[in-house]
Every structure is written in C-alpha cells, then in structure tokens.
Amino acid sequence: MLQMQFDEAQLQKLINDAVDKAVERHALKDQLPPLLTRKEFMELMQIGETKCAELFHREDFPVNRELGHPRVPTSLLMEWIYSNTDWVRENAEPNSKLAIV
C-alpha cells in the first residue's frame, strides 16, 4: 500500500498561489471590453503606431478586420501574449509572480 504525507501548510500555500494567479489573470480580462480598438490596444500595451502596425500585420496576431476597422479580441490577445512570452517562461523562477503556468 502506498502512503503519502502532505505538509498541510505547503499544500495550502500552493493552492493559494494558484488561486491568486488565476484571479490576477482574469481580473484584467474582466475590466477590458471584449474587442479593443486600435487606439485602446496601443494604450493598453503602451506602444506606438509603428509597433501596432507591425503586430497587426503578423499572421499569428489575433486581429479581426471584418468589422470595418481592425479590432483585437481581448481573450485571444491574452492567449497570444501568454503563448508568446518565451523569455518569461524560460527564465522566471517557478514560484515567481512572473512565472506562467
């Protein structure tokens, strides 16, 4: 029979950290509109026209042009950011607030 012992305090800390990360990740999404205009996107990302144009023309960037003017779906933007954050994923310490789960 396999028996396992858990350090209750350590387990509680792991659970609390995971919940905190989830709440933090979803809080920003809840404050943003479902679609960002070009101007809203630039303000949110703190970038200028040149960088915005560069991103909007990337094949893998989530931009929708079917609504007359380019719009960025907020949920897809967050997914794109997480999937394109290699440096953080590769260099952040596992328990750091920067670590991406």
Helices and strands as residue ranges (DSSP letters): H 8-31, E 35-36, H 38-45, H 49-56, E 72-73, H 74-83, H 86-91
